[in-house]
Amino acid sequence: MKEFTTEELAEFDGRDGRPAYVAYDGVVYDVTESAMWGDGDHEGMHQAGRDLTEEHSDAPHDVYVTDFPEVGKLVV
């Protein structure tokens, strides 16, 4: 499984046709195909290409990000 630094993850922001990846709890997920992540933006609250572990505590839902395909691990 590929390892991503935060700098590498930032390249997958879902903009201009790039894939949309997000990290949660050390795992990187591909949210590109999700209608909830259009152009790498989720509800105007979260942006792809980032580690959402801390941000997720404010989310009004469970950890649905884990329902997406895993594409790697986040290394710090």
Secondary structure, 3 states (H helix, E strand, C coil): CEEECHHHHHCCECCCCCCEEEEECCEEEECCCCHHHHHHEECCCEECCCECCCHHHHCCCCCHHHHCCEEEEECC
